[in-house]
Each structure stands twice: as C-alpha cells, then as structure tokens.
Amino acid sequence: MEIVIDKSALQDVLKKAISATEKKSALPILSNFLLEAKEDKLVVQGTDLEVHVSVSVFAQVEKEGTACVNAKKLNDIARLLPSEKVHIKLEDNSLKIKSGKTKYSLPTTASEDFPQMYPFPEENAFIISGAHLQNAINKTLYASSKEESRYALQGALFKTKDSNLIDVVATDGHRLALYTIEKTGAGEISIVVPQKALNELKKLLTGMEDVEVAATSQYTFFRTKEWILMSRLLEGAFPDYTQVIPNEFTIQVILDKKELIEAVKRVSAVVEGDAKPIRFTLKTGILELRSFSKEYGEAIDELEIEYEGENFVIGFNAKYIIEAVEAIDEDRFFMKFTNPNAQTLIQPLESENYKAIVMPMDIPA
C-alpha cells in the first residue's frame, strides 16, 4: 500500500479508531490498527473483540493494499508530524512514514491475522438521525449500571416502540432514563448495547449525519458514509421498563432547572460519599431541601413553588436528582409524585421525548 494524506485527516481518523483497540491484551493483534488503502480513501479499523470500529477518510491512493501496525505508536507519531502532507508506504514488512524531513519505519504484523468485521445486515436496517442518537445516549447512559454483577444493565436498551419510534432506555435498578427517537424503515430491534459501544458512538457522531442501524442475534451495527461500528450485544433479561413508569400521580410541581440543581448541590455539600441523601419537603408555596450528616452538620434551602396541598416528604440520592435534571434541555420541568415510597417522574415541561424515574431513598428523621 502507498498513500498521501493530509496530516489533520490522518490524526482525525486515528483518534476516532484508537479507543476501540485493546492496549493490554493476551492477543497482541488487538493493540494494532488495520490500515487499508483502496479507491480514494484510507480505512482504519480497531477492535477489542467487543467493539469493532472502521473509519474511512479521503486519501490519495498510489497503491492499494493493507498494513497492520501498532495503534498507539502510529497515533502518537501522527500527532507529532511536522508537515501537512504525509506519505505512507508499506515496504519490506515495514510501514514507512514521511512528513517533511521526518521519517519513520514501523514494524507490521500480518494483516490476515486481524479480526474481520461481519457484514452489515442490510435486510433489517433502519435509519435514525445522528443528532437524535447523540441525544438518546447523552440523556440515558448516566442511568446505566456500573456494577459488574448487573451485566444486562451495563448498557442501554434499544427497542422498537411503534412502526416509527425507538425507545432508548438505561437503568441501574435505582433510577431509569428513557429517550424516544424517530426512525425511518421497517427494521425492528430489541437489543442491549454495551456502555463502551455507546461511548464510542459519542466520539464518532457529529450530529449532522443519518445513521443506519441493524442487528443480528449477537451483534449490533451503526453505519454512516464515513464509519461503521459493530458491537457485541449484552445478554440477559432487561426489565420491563413500561411497568416502572406510573400512569397516574397524586402530586405534580413545576421547577426551574437551574434553581433546583444549584440548591441540591448546595444542600448536599454537607454529606460525603456517592449516596448523598437529601430530603424534599413540599409545603404550601415552598419546596424545602435538607441534608444532614453527623460529621459535617445540616444544610437547608428553600425554593418557591406553586403547591397548596398537605406537607409531602420524600428522600432521594442527590446525585440521581442532579443527573436526571441535567439531561433536560428546557428551563423548567415537572416532578410528579405518588407517595413517599413510590418512584418519582422527572420530565420536561414541553417535550415528551425524555423521562427519568428516580426511586425514593429512606432517610431517617
């Protein structure tokens, strides 16, 4: 293979593929890139056998071919190249790189040993907006489980809702986030995509592209004109999220996003650790927030709200409230309650695309 490529284009394509590679692996091939020069582009692949990324970029191809080279070293070198034009050539099992007066010669590995990406399953594909997919990931992934024992919850469920809608759902058992996006095409899915694959997608998406989505029994695929991501699916039962979201509530209040987040952060500052208990008390015209710790004392804050019912007290993990509310794009939002022992719904005032459920936390008086 032999190509001439712009330095910035090379840096960009390597940056997009590098995090899919395995830096420390019993299989050395997984710490490599597979480079392929064909037609008028350079295609770079990286994989850890769980996630496989293939990214293409325009290049002047002098000779088609492939090369397999250490990913970290090539990425490091690309960031240091002095000239805007980079000449890359495979010669005598070495990858020769020339930029200005700087030259490198990197050892290569047999390209045929690099794991192959499976064919994209065209027959059940559908299309979604890249911007909507970005939103779905950003507004749900925070709720996915970080516990290794909850394997099926370490990602997000993508499930066909109606003929033209997909629900994207994440939960760790204590909270749940749901974002609904539109799709075009007849394909249907019900799959759980791992956190790593979703984080890789965030790096690849610009928000301007359309994304083709498809799945087999073991893998899911996301494809645009510039890149393809293939990921192994998570196995195991994902809970029926429709049963977690109540249809009716006894109390509904409207809150200001910025005011509530700042108040929760102020009040929870007296509590250490991940589980920062905070008590919400609804009184006539007021939401009172209170946190307490034996070591650091007590904090109380009040927000003015429209509420005229009896006093209502419920406890939460402050972190769960902050993350659920931060995902809302609007300035104001609903909090809907049933009773102190039941889940609370958080959703935007206008949009119905996003919903968050937070389970209550028992806080001693």
ROGU-207440 format. One line per 5 residues: number of its first residue (from 1); their letters; for each residue x, y, z of N, C-alpha, C. Coordinates in steps of 0.02 Angstrom, whole numbers, padded with zeros to 5 digits. Layout:
N
NUM = A = X,Y,Z,X,Y,Z,X,Y,Z | ...
// end
This chain:
365
1 = MEIVI = 00042,-00060,00000,00000,00000,00000,00044,00063,00000 | 00016,00116,-00029,00052,00179,-00030,00001,00235,-00038 | 00004,00285,00008,-00044,00340,00005,-00009,00406,00022 | -00042,00460,00002,-00026,00527,00026,-00089,00555,00058 | -00082,00581,00119,-00141,00602,00156,-00126,00666,00195
6 = DKSAL = -00176,00708,00205,-00168,00768,00247,-00157,00747,00319 | -00112,00782,00352,-00097,00767,00422,-00159,00770,00466 | -00200,00822,00458,-00259,00830,00501,-00309,00774,00490 | -00316,00751,00427,-00361,00695,00412,-00336,00631,00443 | -00270,00619,00441,-00241,00560,00471,-00250,00562,00547
11 = QDVLK = -00237,00618,00578,-00245,00625,00650,-00317,00611,00671 | -00364,00638,00632,-00435,00631,00649,-00458,00558,00644 | -00439,00523,00591,-00462,00455,00582,-00431,00408,00634 | -00368,00420,00653,-00336,00379,00704,-00366,00392,00773 | -00382,00455,00786,-00412,00473,00850,-00480,00438,00859
16 = KAISA = -00518,00432,00805,-00584,00401,00809,-00580,00326,00820 | -00527,00295,00796,-00522,00221,00800,-00482,00196,00859 | -00441,00239,00890,-00392,00216,00939,-00424,00186,01001 | -00479,00214,01025,-00507,00190,01088,-00542,00123,01082 | -00554,00101,01020,-00583,00034,01011,-00530,-00020,01016
21 = TEKKS = -00466,-00002,01013,-00413,-00052,01017,-00401,-00073,01089 | -00370,-00130,01098,-00354,-00157,01164,-00280,-00144,01177 | -00266,-00103,01228,-00196,-00083,01240,-00156,-00138,01273 | -00188,-00175,01319,-00154,-00230,01353,-00197,-00293,01343 | -00174,-00338,01302,-00214,-00396,01285,-00170,-00457,01277
26 = ALPIL = -00200,-00515,01291,-00166,-00578,01279,-00158,-00590,01204 | -00198,-00554,01164,-00193,-00558,01092,-00161,-00493,01066 | -00097,-00494,01051,-00061,-00433,01029,-00092,-00399,00969 | -00125,-00438,00925,-00155,-00409,00865,-00207,-00356,00882 | -00237,-00361,00941,-00290,-00314,00961,-00263,-00245,00980
31 = SNFLL = -00198,-00239,00988,-00169,-00173,01001,-00146,-00139,00937 | -00167,-00168,00880,-00148,-00142,00815,-00207,-00109,00779 | -00191,-00066,00731,-00238,-00042,00681,-00230,-00086,00619 | -00286,-00098,00585,-00282,-00124,00517,-00293,-00065,00470 | -00243,-00050,00429,-00248,00004,00380,-00262,-00026,00312
36 = EAKED = -00309,00003,00275,-00323,-00020,00207,-00329,00040,00161 | -00289,00040,00109,-00292,00091,00057,-00330,00063,-00002 | -00386,00095,-00020,-00425,00071,-00077,-00462,00129,-00109 | -00468,00127,-00175,-00501,00180,-00214,-00470,00247,-00195 | -00509,00291,-00164,-00482,00357,-00146,-00486,00370,-00071
41 = KLVVQ = -00476,00317,-00031,-00482,00326,00041,-00437,00279,00081 | -00424,00300,00142,-00389,00259,00191,-00441,00236,00242 | -00446,00171,00253,-00492,00143,00303,-00451,00117,00361 | -00468,00139,00422,-00433,00118,00482,-00481,00079,00526 | -00460,00019,00547,-00501,-00022,00591,-00466,-00034,00657
46 = GTDLE = -00506,-00035,00711,-00481,-00053,00778,-00533,-00094,00813 | -00512,-00142,00854,-00560,-00184,00890,-00529,-00213,00953 | -00573,-00227,01002,-00553,-00265,01062,-00594,-00330,01066 | -00626,-00348,01011,-00670,-00406,01002,-00740,-00394,01031 | -00749,-00343,01071,-00815,-00324,01095,-00844,-00269,01050
51 = VHVSV = -00803,-00219,01036,-00822,-00164,00992,-00772,-00161,00934 | -00798,-00153,00874,-00756,-00151,00814,-00775,-00087,00776 | -00726,-00044,00764,-00738,00020,00730,-00699,00022,00665 | -00731,00044,00612,-00699,00054,00547,-00715,00125,00524 | -00662,00166,00513,-00671,00236,00495,-00632,00250,00430
56 = SVFAQ = -00664,00284,00384,-00631,00300,00320,-00621,00374,00312 | -00570,00393,00273,-00554,00463,00261,-00523,00468,00191 | -00531,00526,00160,-00504,00535,00092,-00427,00533,00094 | -00399,00499,00045,-00326,00496,00037,-00310,00487,-00037 | -00252,00509,-00056,-00227,00498,-00125,-00193,00430,-00125
61 = VEKEG = -00226,00381,-00155,-00201,00312,-00153,-00157,00299,-00214 | -00093,00289,-00201,-00045,00273,-00254,-00045,00198,-00268 | -00056,00158,-00215,-00057,00086,-00223,-00103,00057,-00169 | -00151,00017,-00190,-00197,-00013,-00142,-00162,-00069,-00103 | -00188,-00081,-00042,-00158,-00134,00000,-00176,-00124,00072
66 = TACVN = -00149,-00168,00115,-00164,-00165,00187,-00099,-00168,00227 | -00104,-00144,00289,-00048,-00148,00336,-00077,-00151,00406 | -00044,-00188,00449,-00065,-00195,00519,-00008,-00170,00563 | -00022,-00117,00603,00031,-00083,00639,00007,-00063,00708 | 00054,-00056,00756,00036,-00039,00824,-00004,00027,00826
71 = AKKLN = -00063,00024,00856,-00109,00081,00854,-00084,00140,00895 | -00062,00128,00956,-00040,00183,00999,00021,00219,00969 | 00068,00180,00943,00128,00211,00915,00112,00253,00854 | 00070,00226,00810,00051,00265,00750,00013,00328,00769 | -00032,00322,00817,-00070,00380,00839,-00025,00433,00870
76 = DIARL = 00023,00411,00911,00070,00458,00943,00112,00494,00890 | 00135,00456,00841,00177,00485,00788,00137,00536,00747 | 00075,00519,00730,00033,00563,00689,00024,00631,00721 | 00021,00633,00787,00011,00696,00822,00073,00740,00821 | 00131,00710,00804,00194,00747,00806,00221,00766,00737
81 = LPSEK = 00187,00745,00685,00214,00756,00617,00218,00830,00600 | 00274,00851,00568,00286,00923,00556,00250,00952,00495 | 00240,00912,00444,00215,00938,00380,00141,00920,00370 | 00106,00961,00331,00035,00949,00318,00023,00889,00274 | 00071,00870,00232,00065,00812,00189,00105,00754,00218
86 = VHIKL = 00073,00695,00220,00104,00636,00248,00105,00581,00195 | 00163,00552,00185,00171,00497,00137,00180,00432,00177 | 00137,00382,00163,00139,00318,00199,00145,00262,00147 | 00192,00217,00159,00205,00163,00112,00225,00100,00148 | 00197,00043,00127,00217,-00022,00153,00274,-00048,00110
91 = EDNSL = 00331,-00062,00143,00390,-00083,00106,00430,-00132,00149 | 00440,-00194,00123,00479,-00245,00159,00453,-00256,00230 | 00387,-00264,00237,00354,-00277,00301,00363,-00221,00352 | 00380,-00161,00328,00385,-00102,00371,00340,-00047,00343 | 00310,-00010,00388,00269,00047,00367,00312,00109,00368
96 = KIKSG = 00326,00136,00309,00369,00195,00303,00324,00258,00304 | 00341,00303,00349,00303,00366,00356,00350,00424,00345 | 00332,00469,00300,00374,00528,00286,00331,00591,00289 | 00355,00639,00329,00321,00704,00335,00374,00758,00339 | 00379,00799,00286,00434,00847,00285,00500,00810,00283
101 = KTKYS = 00545,00826,00328,00610,00792,00332,00610,00736,00384 | 00552,00724,00415,00546,00672,00467,00526,00606,00435 | 00561,00552,00455,00546,00486,00428,00539,00435,00485 | 00492,00389,00477,00484,00334,00525,00481,00269,00485 | 00500,00215,00519,00492,00148,00491,00465,00104,00547
106 = LPTTA = 00402,00082,00542,00370,00044,00595,00360,-00028,00574 | 00373,-00076,00619,00361,-00146,00603,00287,-00160,00594 | 00270,-00207,00551,00200,-00225,00540,00188,-00298,00557 | 00124,-00315,00563,00102,-00383,00577,00060,-00406,00518 | 00053,-00471,00510,00014,-00498,00454,-00059,-00473,00457
111 = SEDFP = -00081,-00440,00405,-00148,-00411,00403,-00203,-00464,00408 | -00189,-00524,00382,-00240,-00577,00383,-00255,-00602,00454 | -00212,-00585,00502,-00225,-00605,00572,-00273,-00558,00607 | -00287,-00500,00577,-00331,-00452,00610,-00404,-00476,00606 | -00442,-00473,00661,-00511,-00497,00661,-00554,-00461,00609
116 = QMYPF = -00595,-00499,00575,-00637,-00469,00523,-00702,-00441,00552 | -00725,-00387,00523,-00791,-00360,00540,-00843,-00398,00500 | -00898,-00417,00533,-00951,-00454,00498,-00988,-00408,00450 | -01019,-00437,00399,-01057,-00396,00351,-01116,-00361,00385 | -01131,-00301,00362,-01188,-00263,00388,-01253,-00298,00366
121 = PEENA = -01298,-00314,00413,-01360,-00349,00396,-01412,-00303,00363 | -01407,-00295,00298,-01448,-00246,00262,-01523,-00260,00269 | -01542,-00324,00277,-01612,-00343,00273,-01656,-00315,00329 | -01627,-00299,00387,-01669,-00273,00442,-01647,-00204,00466 | -01617,-00165,00421,-01590,-00100,00441,-01644,-00046,00440
126 = FIISG = -01633,00005,00481,-01675,00066,00479,-01629,00125,00491 | -01656,00185,00483,-01616,00246,00487,-01640,00291,00543 | -01593,00319,00581,-01609,00369,00632,-01563,00429,00623 | -01584,00486,00649,-01543,00546,00646,-01484,00541,00694 | -01425,00562,00670,-01367,00562,00713,-01376,00607,00774
131 = AHLQN = -01409,00664,00764,-01421,00710,00820,-01467,00678,00872 | -01518,00642,00849,-01563,00608,00896,-01527,00552,00933 | -01483,00516,00897,-01445,00463,00930,-01398,00492,00982 | -01366,00548,00967,-01324,00583,01016,-01365,00600,01078 | -01424,00629,01068,-01467,00647,01125,-01486,00586,01165
136 = AINKT = -01504,00532,01131,-01525,00471,01166,-01470,00444,01210 | -01409,00444,01185,-01352,00420,01225,-01338,00467,01284 | -01335,00532,01270,-01318,00581,01322,-01370,00584,01377 | -01432,00569,01360,-01487,00577,01409,-01507,00512,01443 | -01473,00457,01427,-01491,00394,01460,-01431,00358,01491
141 = LYASS = -01372,00364,01461,-01315,00322,01482,-01296,00332,01555 | -01309,00392,01582,-01292,00405,01652,-01328,00357,01700 | -01385,00331,01679,-01425,00288,01723,-01407,00214,01717 | -01362,00196,01672,-01344,00125,01665,-01302,00102,01724 | -01304,00037,01737,-01271,00009,01796,-01196,00008,01788
146 = KEESR = -01161,00023,01843,-01088,00018,01844,-01066,-00045,01882 | -01114,-00085,01905,-01099,-00145,01944,-01090,-00204,01897 | -01033,-00239,01904,-01019,-00296,01861,-01070,-00352,01868 | -01100,-00357,01928,-01148,-00411,01940,-01213,-00400,01901 | -01226,-00339,01878,-01288,-00324,01842,-01271,-00316,01767
151 = YALQG = -01249,-00371,01739,-01220,-00371,01671,-01269,-00343,01619 | -01332,-00365,01622,-01381,-00345,01571,-01398,-00271,01575 | -01381,-00238,01631,-01397,-00168,01640,-01338,-00122,01626 | -01282,-00150,01602,-01222,-00110,01589,-01222,-00082,01518 | -01278,-00054,01499,-01285,-00026,01433,-01354,00006,01426
156 = ALFKT = -01378,00010,01364,-01444,00040,01352,-01484,-00006,01306 | -01548,-00012,01322,-01594,-00050,01280,-01617,-00007,01222 | -01614,-00034,01162,-01644,-00004,01103,-01702,-00048,01082 | -01763,-00022,01086,-01822,-00064,01074,-01872,-00027,01030 | -01894,-00061,00977,-01945,-00033,00934,-02009,-00024,00974
161 = KDSNL = -02036,00037,00972,-02097,00053,01010,-02158,00048,00964 | -02157,00087,00912,-02208,00084,00860,-02171,00076,00794 | -02208,00079,00740,-02175,00069,00675,-02122,00121,00660 | -02127,00180,00692,-02079,00233,00677,-02044,00262,00738 | -02044,00226,00794,-02013,00250,00855,-01968,00198,00887
166 = IDVVA = -01914,00222,00918,-01869,00179,00957,-01863,00208,01027 | -01874,00166,01078,-01860,00186,01147,-01788,00166,01164 | -01750,00214,01190,-01683,00200,01216,-01686,00207,01291 | -01669,00154,01327,-01681,00151,01400,-01619,00126,01436 | -01603,00158,01492,-01549,00134,01536,-01573,00136,01608
171 = TDGHR = -01552,00087,01647,-01571,00085,01717,-01518,00047,01757 | -01510,00066,01821,-01467,00028,01866,-01507,-00002,01923 | -01573,00000,01918,-01616,-00028,01970,-01638,00024,02020 | -01602,00081,02025,-01620,00135,02070,-01650,00194,02033 | -01636,00198,01969,-01662,00252,01927,-01666,00226,01855
176 = LALYT = -01702,00263,01814,-01712,00243,01745,-01716,00306,01702 | -01687,00303,01643,-01691,00358,01595,-01716,00331,01528 | -01764,00366,01499,-01794,00345,01436,-01793,00403,01386 | -01771,00390,01325,-01774,00440,01273,-01801,00407,01210 | -01850,00438,01178,-01883,00409,01120,-01862,00447,01057
181 = IEKTG = -01842,00410,01006,-01820,00441,00943,-01859,00411,00884 | -01864,00450,00831,-01898,00428,00771,-01851,00388,00727 | -01880,00342,00688,-01840,00303,00641,-01876,00300,00574 | -01837,00285,00522,-01863,00275,00455,-01843,00206,00432 | -01891,00167,00409,-01875,00099,00387,-01913,00048,00428
186 = AGEIS = -01918,-00012,00400,-01961,-00063,00430,-01926,-00105,00483 | -01861,-00099,00490,-01824,-00142,00537,-01847,-00134,00609 | -01848,-00189,00646,-01867,-00189,00717,-01811,-00219,00758 | -01801,-00193,00819,-01750,-00220,00863,-01773,-00219,00936 | -01741,-00261,00975,-01746,-00260,01048,-01679,-00286,01072
191 = IVVPQ = -01631,-00240,01082,-01562,-00259,01097,-01534,-00216,01153 | -01484,-00241,01188,-01449,-00202,01240,-01378,-00190,01216 | -01362,-00126,01205,-01297,-00105,01179,-01252,-00086,01237 | -01191,-00113,01242,-01146,-00100,01300,-01125,-00027,01305 | -01107,-00007,01366,-01085,00061,01379,-01026,00080,01334
196 = KALNE = -00978,00036,01326,-00918,00053,01287,-00938,00070,01215 | -00982,00031,01185,-01003,00045,01117,-01038,00113,01112 | -01078,00129,01162,-01114,00193,01161,-01065,00251,01170 | -01015,00242,01211,-00964,00295,01219,-00923,00303,01155 | -00910,00248,01120,-00876,00253,01055,-00919,00290,01004
201 = LKKLL = -00984,00276,01005,-01030,00310,00960,-01029,00386,00972 | -01026,00405,01035,-01024,00477,01051,-00964,00511,01019 | -00908,00475,01015,-00847,00504,00985,-00853,00508,00909 | -00891,00462,00880,-00896,00459,00807,-00949,00507,00780 | -01002,00518,00818,-01059,00558,00793,-01042,00632,00790
206 = TGMED = -01064,00664,00736,-01059,00736,00730,-01126,00770,00743 | -01181,00732,00737,-01248,00761,00744,-01277,00783,00678 | -01236,00780,00625,-01259,00804,00559,-01278,00745,00512 | -01261,00684,00531,-01268,00628,00485,-01332,00587,00500 | -01352,00547,00450,-01401,00495,00461,-01363,00431,00478
211 = VEVAA = -01392,00391,00522,-01359,00329,00544,-01403,00269,00529 | -01376,00221,00494,-01411,00158,00483,-01398,00112,00542 | -01451,00080,00567,-01445,00036,00625,-01473,-00032,00606 | -01439,-00085,00627,-01463,-00153,00615,-01433,-00199,00668 | -01460,-00259,00673,-01435,-00306,00724,-01445,-00377,00701
216 = TSQYT = -01401,-00421,00726,-01410,-00493,00721,-01424,-00518,00791 | -01422,-00583,00801,-01435,-00611,00867,-01379,-00596,00917 | -01319,-00581,00892,-01262,-00569,00936,-01230,-00500,00930 | -01243,-00466,00875,-01208,-00402,00863,-01257,-00348,00840 | -01238,-00286,00854,-01273,-00229,00825,-01225,-00188,00783
221 = FFRTK = -01253,-00152,00735,-01213,-00114,00688,-01241,-00043,00682 | -01197,00006,00681,-01215,00076,00667,-01170,00098,00610 | -01200,00126,00556,-01162,00141,00496,-01180,00209,00467 | -01128,00246,00447,-01136,00307,00407,-01091,00301,00346 | -01088,00354,00307,-01044,00352,00247,-00971,00350,00266
226 = EWILM = -00954,00376,00327,-00884,00381,00347,-00861,00324,00394 | -00907,00293,00430,-00885,00243,00479,-00938,00190,00491 | -00914,00134,00520,-00958,00080,00543,-00935,00061,00613 | -00982,00051,00657,-00967,00023,00724,-01007,-00041,00732 | -00972,-00094,00749,-01004,-00159,00764,-00990,-00175,00837
231 = SRLLE = -01041,-00195,00873,-01032,-00211,00944,-01067,-00276,00962 | -01034,-00314,01005,-01067,-00373,01033,-01123,-00349,01079 | -01179,-00384,01080,-01236,-00365,01121,-01228,-00392,01192 | -01259,-00357,01240,-01262,-00383,01308,-01317,-00436,01312 | -01302,-00491,01347,-01352,-00544,01355,-01385,-00537,01423
236 = GAFPD = -01443,-00568,01430,-01479,-00566,01494,-01544,-00527,01488 | -01586,-00533,01539,-01652,-00502,01537,-01649,-00429,01559 | -01673,-00385,01516,-01680,-00315,01533,-01751,-00306,01561 | -01759,-00270,01617,-01825,-00265,01648,-01876,-00230,01603 | -01940,-00246,01613,-01994,-00214,01576,-02001,-00142,01601
241 = YTQVI = -01971,-00096,01565,-01969,-00026,01588,-02038,00006,01587 | -02084,-00020,01546,-02151,00010,01544,-02188,00001,01610 | -02169,-00050,01648,-02202,-00061,01713,-02174,-00016,01768 | -02118,00016,01755,-02085,00058,01805,-02111,00130,01803 | -02139,00150,01746,-02163,00219,01738,-02237,00222,01754
246 = PNEFT = -02257,00253,01809,-02328,00257,01828,-02367,00298,01777 | -02431,00282,01771,-02475,00320,01727,-02510,00378,01763 | -02516,00372,01829,-02551,00423,01867,-02510,00445,01926 | -02518,00509,01945,-02482,00538,02001,-02530,00581,02042 | -02516,00586,02107,-02560,00625,02151,-02535,00696,02159
251 = IQVIL = -02470,00707,02148,-02441,00774,02156,-02397,00790,02095 | -02404,00852,02072,-02363,00875,02016,-02340,00946,02029 | -02274,00958,02025,-02248,01026,02035,-02203,01044,01976 | -02199,01108,01962,-02155,01134,01910,-02095,01169,01943 | -02035,01151,01920,-01974,01178,01950,-01929,01209,01896
256 = DKKEL = -01887,01255,01917,-01837,01285,01874,-01774,01242,01875 | -01750,01222,01817,-01693,01176,01812,-01632,01203,01848 | -01611,01263,01832,-01550,01292,01860,-01557,01301,01936 | -01615,01326,01958,-01625,01337,02030,-01621,01272,02069 | -01654,01220,02044,-01654,01157,02082,-01585,01126,02084
261 = IEAVK = -01550,01123,02027,-01484,01092,02026,-01437,01128,02075 | -01437,01194,02073,-01393,01232,02118,-01412,01221,02191 | -01477,01219,02206,-01499,01208,02275,-01480,01139,02300 | -01489,01088,02258,-01470,01019,02278,-01395,01014,02290 | -01355,01047,02248,-01282,01046,02257,-01263,01081,02322
266 = RVSAV = -01295,01138,02336,-01279,01175,02398,-01295,01133,02460 | -01354,01104,02460,-01377,01069,02520,-01339,01003,02530 | -01324,00968,02476,-01290,00903,02482,-01216,00910,02496 | -01190,00972,02497,-01119,00983,02510,-01097,00961,02580 | -01144,00954,02627,-01126,00934,02695,-01122,00858,02702
271 = VEGDA = -01135,00822,02648,-01135,00748,02651,-01080,00721,02606 | -01041,00673,02632,-00988,00642,02593,-01012,00577,02561 | -00976,00553,02511,-00991,00489,02480,-01035,00495,02418 | -01045,00437,02385,-01086,00436,02324,-01160,00442,02339 | -01183,00408,02392,-01253,00411,02410,-01265,00471,02456
276 = KPIRF = -01281,00528,02427,-01292,00588,02466,-01367,00597,02478 | -01391,00577,02537,-01463,00581,02550,-01486,00654,02556 | -01542,00669,02523,-01571,00736,02527,-01647,00728,02534 | -01676,00767,02580,-01748,00762,02592,-01784,00820,02558 | -01834,00804,02518,-01879,00853,02487,-01942,00857,02529
281 = TLKTG = -01961,00917,02550,-02025,00927,02585,-02065,00980,02548 | -02123,00958,02523,-02169,01005,02490,-02215,01035,02543 | -02215,01101,02546,-02259,01139,02590,-02296,01190,02548 | -02345,01223,02576,-02382,01274,02538,-02334,01327,02511 | -02327,01328,02444,-02285,01378,02411,-02211,01367,02415
286 = ILELR = -02189,01311,02446,-02117,01302,02458,-02096,01229,02446 | -02036,01221,02417,-02001,01157,02418,-01941,01166,02463 | -01940,01129,02519,-01883,01132,02565,-01836,01074,02551 | -01771,01088,02546,-01720,01037,02536,-01677,01034,02598 | -01664,00973,02623,-01624,00966,02685,-01578,00906,02679
291 = SFSKE = -01515,00916,02699,-01466,00862,02706,-01434,00866,02774 | -01413,00809,02800,-01383,00807,02867,-01331,00753,02871 | -01275,00768,02904,-01226,00717,02921,-01200,00731,02991 | -01186,00678,03028,-01162,00685,03097,-01094,00722,03098 | -01054,00711,03046,-00987,00739,03045,-00986,00812,03025
296 = YGEAI = -01028,00831,02975,-01023,00899,02947,-01085,00942,02959 | -01136,00914,02991,-01193,00955,03010,-01251,00954,02961 | -01287,01010,02957,-01350,01013,02922,-01351,01070,02871 | -01388,01061,02817,-01399,01114,02768,-01472,01114,02747 | -01501,01173,02743,-01572,01181,02723,-01576,01237,02671
301 = DELEI = -01617,01227,02620,-01629,01279,02571,-01703,01275,02551 | -01729,01330,02524,-01799,01332,02504,-01806,01362,02435 | -01852,01334,02396,-01870,01361,02331,-01945,01376,02330 | -01963,01432,02300,-02034,01449,02294,-02065,01408,02237 | -02122,01377,02251,-02157,01337,02201,-02232,01348,02208
306 = EYEGE = -02269,01327,02158,-02342,01328,02162,-02366,01261,02189 | -02383,01260,02254,-02406,01199,02286,-02451,01218,02344 | -02510,01186,02348,-02558,01204,02401,-02584,01143,02439 | -02554,01085,02430,-02578,01026,02465,-02549,01018,02535 | -02559,00959,02563,-02530,00943,02629,-02455,00934,02622
311 = NFVIG = -02420,00938,02679,-02348,00927,02678,-02332,00857,02650 | -02283,00854,02606,-02264,00790,02575,-02189,00784,02580 | -02165,00729,02609,-02094,00720,02622,-02069,00657,02585 | -02013,00664,02549,-01984,00607,02513,-01908,00617,02510 | -01871,00561,02513,-01798,00564,02512,-01769,00538,02446
316 = FNAKY = -01712,00566,02427,-01678,00545,02365,-01603,00543,02375 | -01569,00509,02329,-01497,00517,02320,-01487,00580,02278 | -01452,00630,02305,-01444,00694,02272,-01414,00687,02202 | -01366,00641,02195,-01334,00631,02130,-01384,00610,02077 | -01432,00567,02096,-01481,00543,02048,-01526,00599,02024
321 = IIEAV = -01544,00644,02070,-01586,00701,02051,-01548,00747,02003 | -01486,00763,02021,-01446,00809,01979,-01438,00781,01909 | -01419,00718,01902,-01406,00689,01836,-01470,00685,01794 | -01526,00669,01826,-01590,00665,01790,-01612,00733,01764 | -01602,00785,01805,-01624,00852,01786,-01575,00884,01736
326 = EAIDE = -01511,00870,01743,-01461,00898,01696,-01474,00876,01624 | -01505,00819,01615,-01518,00793,01548,-01576,00830,01513 | -01611,00872,01549,-01668,00910,01520,-01642,00972,01484 | -01667,00984,01424,-01645,01042,01384,-01684,01105,01402 | -01743,01098,01428,-01786,01156,01442,-01769,01187,01509
331 = DRFFM = -01792,01249,01519,-01778,01286,01581,-01820,01261,01639 | -01879,01235,01624,-01924,01212,01678,-01945,01140,01665 | -01964,01105,01718,-01981,01035,01712,-02032,01014,01766 | -02062,00956,01755,-02109,00927,01803,-02073,00879,01850 | -02092,00879,01914,-02080,00822,01959,-02148,00797,01980
336 = KFTNP = -02160,00733,01970,-02225,00703,01985,-02217,00648,02036 | -02259,00651,02089,-02253,00606,02145,-02319,00567,02155 | -02313,00508,02186,-02372,00469,02205,-02375,00463,02281 | -02322,00435,02311,-02317,00432,02384,-02243,00427,02401 | -02225,00437,02465,-02154,00438,02484,-02115,00374,02471
341 = NAQTL = -02151,00319,02458,-02118,00255,02447,-02118,00234,02373 | -02144,00277,02330,-02150,00259,02259,-02103,00302,02217 | -02091,00279,02157,-02046,00313,02112,-02073,00382,02092 | -02026,00427,02077,-02042,00496,02055,-02024,00503,01982 | -02068,00538,01945,-02056,00551,01874,-02030,00622,01864
346 = IQPLE = -01977,00628,01825,-01949,00693,01806,-01952,00697,01730 | -01983,00751,01704,-01987,00759,01631,-01993,00833,01612 | -01972,00850,01551,-01976,00920,01529,-02048,00945,01527 | -02055,01010,01529,-02122,01041,01528,-02156,01030,01460 | -02118,01037,01406,-02147,01034,01339,-02135,00967,01304
351 = SENYK = -02073,00946,01301,-02055,00886,01263,-02077,00823,01300 | -02098,00774,01260,-02117,00709,01288,-02065,00655,01271 | -02010,00675,01239,-01959,00626,01219,-01920,00597,01277 | -01911,00636,01331,-01868,00615,01386,-01908,00606,01450 | -01895,00551,01485,-01924,00539,01551,-01871,00507,01595
356 = AIVMP = -01870,00527,01658,-01825,00496,01707,-01865,00475,01767 | -01849,00416,01792,-01879,00390,01853,-01825,00385,01906 | -01840,00410,01966,-01794,00404,02022,-01830,00371,02080 | -01801,00317,02106,-01831,00283,02163,-01816,00322,02227 | -01862,00321,02275,-01851,00358,02337,-01797,00326,02381
361 = MDIPA = -01769,00364,02426,-01717,00341,02471,-01743,00351,02542 | -01737,00300,02583,-01760,00305,02653,-01710,00346,02693 | -01733,00402,02719,-01690,00446,02759,-01718,00452,02829 | -01681,00430,02880,-01706,00434,02949,-01722,00506,02968 | -01773,00515,03009,-01794,00583,03029,-01741,00614,03074
// end
